[in-house]
């Protein structure tokens, strides 16, 4: 479904200042595959830096689903997630000048920005207590609910996403849980230790091992694609 | 800190999971490893993308995009 939206968005005729995509070396993780001739993420970021609102429109169509999923994973509130999504894309528009391709890819930059805003939002709106309560329930009832078993919807997703999920699903549930709490909830090692009633050293080991496995899995994924 | 430990710490750093005392040690090692260290940290940010791509995309209403583009138009005109 997301792919359909993506294809529809990339069929629009890009404005002149948005250059066509060039073939490039495959990055460590691949964004959803684009139609031939569609502007790359970098082209769109350069368009935004030049003040082209159509480039922002295309970037929104391409990634709003992914960024909203990330925000929802942090704050668990549909209305707040929509508000934050809008604020984040506005920040992308305002802060695009700070993006440097030498420091990473556009999606990574956007995800970093979105995650920070979502975690800030979680704390600022004093929803933390409520989220903690929900998190406590999730932790007790469904500790490995980060990635789910493949559904019909997932099957039509790109191979890249499926493979990333496979790498994460391959981790022992305690490692998944530690990374989930650190990345999506912004928790420190000590907070994770307290939340999961686990020794601090064990939390650290789980994070280190889990992140290394994912990192190594991504390197292998790059080789496979 | 050797480079292998630096790599482990870098992966924790990019997800904001280093404790304050570890962060201090990490920053020293970062200076020590220079360009090699910075390149590795940059690579670690791919984890952010991977975590986002691991989630099932969520739908948002068309009104969000309309509001966003209206704000952008307004900003451009001001």
HADDOCK unambig.tbl for C-alpha pairs under 7 A between the chains (distance, minus, plus):
assign (segid A and resid 28 and name CA) (segid B and resid 46 and name CA) 6.52 0.50 0.50
assign (segid A and resid 29 and name CA) (segid B and resid 46 and name CA) 6.37 0.50 0.50
assign (segid A and resid 29 and name CA) (segid B and resid 50 and name CA) 6.51 0.50 0.50
assign (segid A and resid 65 and name CA) (segid B and resid 57 and name CA) 4.41 0.50 0.50
assign (segid A and resid 65 and name CA) (segid B and resid 58 and name CA) 4.68 0.50 0.50
assign (segid A and resid 65 and name CA) (segid B and resid 59 and name CA) 5.67 0.50 0.50
assign (segid A and resid 66 and name CA) (segid B and resid 52 and name CA) 6.28 0.50 0.50
assign (segid A and resid 66 and name CA) (segid B and resid 53 and name CA) 6.60 0.50 0.50
assign (segid A and resid 66 and name CA) (segid B and resid 57 and name CA) 4.69 0.50 0.50
assign (segid A and resid 66 and name CA) (segid B and resid 58 and name CA) 6.63 0.50 0.50
assign (segid A and resid 68 and name CA) (segid B and resid 58 and name CA) 5.73 0.50 0.50
assign (segid A and resid 69 and name CA) (segid B and resid 55 and name CA) 6.29 0.50 0.50
assign (segid A and resid 69 and name CA) (segid B and resid 56 and name CA) 6.54 0.50 0.50
assign (segid A and resid 69 and name CA) (segid B and resid 57 and name CA) 5.30 0.50 0.50
assign (segid A and resid 69 and name CA) (segid B and resid 58 and name CA) 4.90 0.50 0.50
assign (segid A and resid 70 and name CA) (segid B and resid 52 and name CA) 5.88 0.50 0.50
assign (segid A and resid 82 and name CA) (segid B and resid 60 and name CA) 6.67 0.50 0.50
assign (segid A and resid 82 and name CA) (segid B and resid 64 and name CA) 6.85 0.50 0.50
assign (segid A and resid 86 and name CA) (segid B and resid 64 and name CA) 6.18 0.50 0.50
assign (segid A and resid 86 and name CA) (segid B and resid 68 and name CA) 5.89 0.50 0.50
assign (segid A and resid 90 and name CA) (segid B and resid 68 and name CA) 6.74 0.50 0.50
assign (segid A and resid 103 and name CA) (segid B and resid 42 and name CA) 6.13 0.50 0.50
assign (segid A and resid 104 and name CA) (segid B and resid 42 and name CA) 6.29 0.50 0.50
assign (segid A and resid 107 and name CA) (segid B and resid 49 and name CA) 6.44 0.50 0.50
assign (segid A and resid 108 and name CA) (segid B and resid 45 and name CA) 6.51 0.50 0.50
assign (segid A and resid 108 and name CA) (segid B and resid 46 and name CA) 6.40 0.50 0.50
assign (segid A and resid 108 and name CA) (segid B and resid 48 and name CA) 6.02 0.50 0.50
assign (segid A and resid 108 and name CA) (segid B and resid 49 and name CA) 5.09 0.50 0.50
assign (segid A and resid 111 and name CA) (segid B and resid 48 and name CA) 6.36 0.50 0.50
assign (segid A and resid 111 and name CA) (segid B and resid 49 and name CA) 6.44 0.50 0.50
assign (segid A and resid 111 and name CA) (segid B and resid 52 and name CA) 6.93 0.50 0.50
assign (segid A and resid 112 and name CA) (segid B and resid 48 and name CA) 6.61 0.50 0.50
assign (segid A and resid 147 and name CA) (segid B and resid 54 and name CA) 6.90 0.50 0.50
assign (segid A and resid 147 and name CA) (segid B and resid 55 and name CA) 6.88 0.50 0.50
assign (segid A and resid 161 and name CA) (segid B and resid 53 and name CA) 5.88 0.50 0.50
assign (segid A and resid 161 and name CA) (segid B and resid 54 and name CA) 6.05 0.50 0.50
assign (segid A and resid 164 and name CA) (segid B and resid 50 and name CA) 6.50 0.50 0.50
assign (segid A and resid 164 and name CA) (segid B and resid 54 and name CA) 6.05 0.50 0.50
assign (segid A and resid 165 and name CA) (segid B and resid 54 and name CA) 5.27 0.50 0.50
assign (segid A and resid 182 and name CA) (segid B and resid 15 and name CA) 6.85 0.50 0.50
assign (segid A and resid 182 and name CA) (segid B and resid 17 and name CA) 6.11 0.50 0.50
assign (segid A and resid 183 and name CA) (segid B and resid 15 and name CA) 5.59 0.50 0.50
assign (segid A and resid 188 and name CA) (segid B and resid 17 and name CA) 5.22 0.50 0.50
assign (segid A and resid 188 and name CA) (segid B and resid 19 and name CA) 6.71 0.50 0.50
assign (segid A and resid 189 and name CA) (segid B and resid 17 and name CA) 6.16 0.50 0.50
assign (segid A and resid 189 and name CA) (segid B and resid 19 and name CA) 6.87 0.50 0.50
assign (segid A and resid 208 and name CA) (segid B and resid 8 and name CA) 5.94 0.50 0.50
assign (segid A and resid 211 and name CA) (segid B and resid 11 and name CA) 6.47 0.50 0.50
assign (segid A and resid 215 and name CA) (segid B and resid 47 and name CA) 6.80 0.50 0.50
